Amino acid sequence: MKYATFSAEGQTFYGVAAPDGMVALSPDFPHWPTLFDVIQAGELEQLEQAAGGKDITHRIFDYEMVMPNARRILCVGVNFPDRNAEYKDGSAQPKYMSLFPRFASGFTGHERNLVRPPENQTLDYEGEVAIVIGREGRRIKQADAYDHIAALTICNEGTIRDWVRHAKFNVTQGKNWDKSGAMGPWLVPFTDAAQLDDARIVTRVNGEVRQDDVLSRMTFPIRREIEYISTFMTLKPGDIIVTGTPTGAGARFDPPKYLKPGDVIEVEVEGIGVLRNGVEDERL
């Protein structure tokens, strides 16, 4: 099953994605206003049961995918071996992972445009896998980490590069421009370790492959991410961890290949799908 939040005719729904459209299920569950309410209740299986035998309610091109209202989004930086070398600062591979927060307002949905602000035009892409927590936990052991994942999705963790350099120790301001990144196109229930251990991320810009790597090469595997993060904070259902991007972001080319209006970015992850976005300048 592929679960998604979408808008149609001025209303927002969640439901199941099918090859030729969407099956809206939210009208059947008014006590769960959003898809993340379903996750927090631990009831994705109820959606699967409800979808059985239902007809398409919204045909392709009759709707737009939208970003769900995640409560907390935490991102892992510099998490592939070649990424540290891209910084060309002579530093050793870090002992601990880099972390920073992102807010839901910084993302848009599938088939919607990323927004490049007028203040700076160094908009960059970062293709990543995002995990959605489904079971609360603190000080979670790596062996138990996957038991706390409800679903997977794809993230284009868009960044205004010049703004991550505004301060000495943080990148928050470069990572949270409105609609500079995207998540989607849907949530896929997590059922098998192979969905993460063997998955490949490929990012294309206008058809050109820019990023191509496998999650098994991560410096800090997802089991370790969950263990480390849950040491200092209680992970709760609906929390999202954006797990890290491979080498090949636009800033690392010489000269840099930043995004511009008209570009099309596709982030593909085996077993999840393809997240696709265009780019537009912010309308003032």
Backbone hydrogen bonds, N-H to C=O, Kabsch-Sander energy under -0.5 kcal/mol:
donor,donor_aa,acceptor,acceptor_aa,energy
3,Y,187,L,-2.8
4,A,15,G,-2.2
6,F,13,F,-2.7
7,S,64,E,-2.9
8,A,11,Q,-2.5
11,Q,8,A,-1.8
13,F,6,F,-3.4
15,G,4,A,-2.3
16,V,23,V,-2.0
17,A,2,K,-3.3
18,A,21,G,-3.2
21,G,18,A,-1.4
22,M,58,H,-2.8
23,V,16,V,-2.5
24,A,22,M,-0.6
25,L,14,Y,-2.7
26,S,14,Y,-2.0
28,D,25,L,-1.9
29,F,25,L,-0.5
29,F,26,S,-1.5
32,W,29,F,-2.2
38,V,34,T,-1.3
39,I,35,L,-1.8
40,Q,36,F,-2.5
41,A,37,D,-1.5
42,G,39,I,-1.2
43,E,38,V,-2.4
46,Q,43,E,-0.9
47,L,43,E,-1.0
48,E,44,L,-1.8
49,Q,45,E,-2.3
50,A,46,Q,-2.3
51,A,47,L,-2.0
52,G,48,E,-0.8
52,G,49,Q,-0.6
54,K,51,A,-2.0
57,T,22,M,-2.5
58,H,22,M,-2.0
60,I,20,D,-1.3
62,D,59,R,-2.3
64,E,7,S,-2.1
65,M,110,H,-0.7
66,V,5,T,-2.2
70,A,68,P,-1.7
73,I,102,R,-0.7
74,L,240,I,-2.6
75,C,100,F,-3.0
76,V,242,V,-2.7
77,G,75,C,-0.5
77,G,98,S,-2.3
83,R,80,F,-1.6
84,N,80,F,-0.9
85,A,81,P,-0.7
86,E,82,D,-1.2
87,Y,83,R,-0.6
87,Y,84,N,-1.1
88,K,85,A,-1.5
98,S,77,G,-0.8
100,F,75,C,-1.7
102,R,73,I,-2.3
106,G,103,F,-2.2
107,F,104,A,-1.9
108,T,181,G,-1.8
111,E,276,R,-3.3
112,R,109,G,-1.5
114,L,278,G,-2.9
115,V,179,K,-2.5
116,R,114,L,-0.5
116,R,280,E,-2.9
120,N,117,P,-0.6
123,L,121,Q,-0.6
124,D,159,T,-2.6
128,E,155,C,-2.5
130,A,153,T,-2.6
131,I,241,I,-2.6
132,V,151,A,-2.9
133,I,131,I,-0.5
133,I,239,D,-3.0
134,G,148,H,-2.7
135,R,148,H,-1.3
137,G,235,L,-2.3
139,R,230,S,-2.5
144,D,141,K,-1.3
145,A,141,K,-0.7
145,A,142,Q,-1.0
147,D,144,D,-1.2
148,H,145,A,-1.9
149,I,146,Y,-1.4
150,A,132,V,-3.1
151,A,132,V,-1.4
152,L,188,V,-2.3
153,T,130,A,-2.4
154,I,184,G,-1.4
155,C,128,E,-2.7
156,N,182,A,-2.8
157,E,126,E,-2.9
157,E,155,C,-0.7
158,G,156,N,-2.4
159,T,124,D,-1.6
160,I,174,G,-2.6
161,R,122,T,-2.4
161,R,159,T,-1.0
163,W,160,I,-1.0
164,V,160,I,-0.6
164,V,161,R,-1.3
165,R,162,D,-1.0
166,H,163,W,-0.9
174,G,171,V,-0.9
175,K,171,V,-0.9
175,K,172,T,-0.9
179,K,105,S,-1.9
180,S,106,G,-0.7
180,S,177,W,-1.8
181,G,106,G,-2.3
182,A,156,N,-2.0
183,M,108,T,-1.9
184,G,154,I,-2.1
187,L,3,Y,-3.8
188,V,152,L,-2.6
190,F,150,A,-2.2
191,T,189,P,-0.6
195,Q,192,D,-1.9
196,L,193,A,-1.6
197,D,193,A,-2.9
198,D,194,A,-1.5
199,A,196,L,-0.8
201,I,213,D,-3.0
202,V,268,E,-2.4
203,T,211,Q,-2.3
204,R,266,E,-3.0
205,V,208,E,-2.4
206,N,204,R,-0.5
206,N,264,V,-3.0
208,E,205,V,-2.0
210,R,203,T,-3.3
211,Q,203,T,-1.6
213,D,201,I,-2.0
215,L,199,A,-2.6
217,R,214,V,-1.9
218,M,215,L,-1.9
219,T,79,N,-2.2
225,E,221,P,-2.2
226,I,222,I,-2.3
227,E,223,R,-2.0
228,Y,224,R,-3.0
229,I,225,E,-2.8
230,S,226,I,-2.1
231,T,228,Y,-1.0
232,F,228,Y,-0.7
232,F,229,I,-0.9
233,M,229,I,-1.4
235,L,137,G,-2.4
235,L,233,M,-0.6
238,G,133,I,-3.0
239,D,236,K,-2.4
240,I,72,R,-2.7
241,I,131,I,-2.3
242,V,74,L,-2.5
242,V,240,I,-0.5
243,T,129,V,-2.5
243,T,241,I,-0.6
252,R,249,A,-1.7
253,F,250,G,-1.4
257,K,250,G,-2.4
258,Y,256,P,-0.6
259,L,123,L,-3.2
262,G,279,V,-1.8
263,D,260,K,-2.2
265,I,277,N,-3.1
266,E,204,R,-2.7
267,V,275,L,-2.6
268,E,202,V,-3.2
268,E,266,E,-0.6
269,V,273,G,-2.3
270,E,200,R,-1.4
272,I,269,V,-2.2
273,G,269,V,-2.0
275,L,267,V,-2.8
276,R,274,V,-0.6
277,N,265,I,-2.3
279,V,263,D,-0.5
280,E,114,L,-2.4
282,E,116,R,-2.5
284,L,282,E,-0.7
